[in-house]
Amino acid sequence: DEGDKQQSLYINIALFRWINTVVVTDLTTPFLAKLGVETFDMMNSVNALLISEMVYSPILKFIDIGGIIQRHYHAPRAKTQELMHDNFHGGYYSMAERYTDFTKVLLLCIFYSPYYPIIFFFGVGILFVQFWTDKILLMRAWQTNPSIGPETSRFSRRYFTTAAIVIGAISAATVYANFPFTNLCNCPDGDDKCAVDVSQMYSNVTLLSGERLESVETSAVALKFCNQAKVGFPQDPEHQGFDYVWMTKSQEKLTTIYGWISFVLLVLFAAGLFGHRVTTFLLSLWKGIYEPSGFDQQKDFTDGIGVDSFAYVPQLKEPGFTFPLLACDISKINSDLIGWKPLLSDK
C-alpha cells in the first residue's frame, strides 16, 4: 500500500542523505583539518550545511520555481481548458522525503556536536523553520496526497532516530580520543633521539594553509609524530601505546567511559534490531508461533461496504484531467470511500 511505499522510499532517501551530508564530509576532510577556522577546515563545511538547511532550502520551497513556470508559462499556452487546469495543481510532496529532512538534521547535529557543541541551537532553529515552512505549504500550496498510515513515522522513530543517537555516541568517543588532532605526541623522559636542547629559528616558512611567515621560532618542548586516528573500537587509551602518548590523564579517563558506553549502545541497538527476528526464528524450530491479529467482527464481506468501513478504490492520475480516473465500478459503493469529490458535484 501507500504506507509501505513511503517507508521503502524513506529508507533509500535517508541513507543517501546521511551519506552525502555527514559521512562524505567527514571522510573527505584531512585529519589535521578537523578543527580550525581556515577555509578548508571541516567546521566551515558544517556551517555551510547548516546555512543551507536553515535559509536556502526553505526559500526554494516557498519560491517553487517549477510551479511558477507551470502557472505563468505553460498554463497560458495550454490548448484546452483541462490542460490549463492541470498546470494549477499544487506542488508534489512526499512524507518520506519530509521525514528524511528531519533525520538528516538530527544526525548532522549529533554527529558533529563533539566538534561544535553550539550546533544543537542551530538544529533547533532549522527544525523550527522546517516545521512552519511545511505547515504553510501543506495548507496553502501543496497538492493533496493519498492517505497513509503511521508506518513511516513509526519506522523513523524506531530505527533511524535510534541509529542517529548510536552513531553520535560513537562519533563523540572517537573525537575525544583523537583530540587535539595534531598527530604530535609528547616525548618520554630520557629519550635522547627525541630531545631538543634549545629553540631554533627558521626563516621563510610556508604553512599548510599557504600562509608564508618571515621567521618562526621553535620551542624547546620535544614532540614526535604519531597517528592519533588509530584509537580502535571501542575507543581505549591503550591504543595510543606506552612510549609516545598524546592524551592527558583526564582525557584517557573520559575516552574509556565514552568508548565503552558507545559500544554498549551499539550492542543494544543491534539486539533491538535483530533480536526479535532471531528469537522468533529459533522458537519456530520447536513450536508454532503464529498468532492471529484483530478479531472477528461478525460481519460478512457480502453484507456490503458502508461509510464506516475502509476500501481501496483504484485511481489513475493522467495529465490533462483535473481529478484522478477511477479504475473500477463505483455504482455499488458509497462515494465517500473515494476520498475526494468534484467541486460541482451534487452529492
Secondary structure, DSSP 4 states (H G I P E B T S, - for coil): -HHHHHHHHHHHHHHHHHIIIIIHHHHTS-GGGSS-SSTTSHHHHHHHHHHIIIIIHHHHHHH-HHHHHIIIIIGGG-SSHHHHHHTTPPBP--HHHHHHHHHHHHHHHHHHTTT-TTHHHHHHHHHHHHHHHHHHHHHHTBPP-----SHHHHHIIIIIIHHHHHHHHHHHHHHHHHTT-S-EEEPPTT-TTT---S--EEEEEE-TTS-EEEEEE--S--EEE--TT--TTTT-GGGG-SSSB---HHHHHHHHHHHHHHHHHHHHHHHHHHHHHHHHHHHHTTS------S---S--GGG---TTS-----EE--TT-SSPEE-S--TTS-GGGSS---TT---
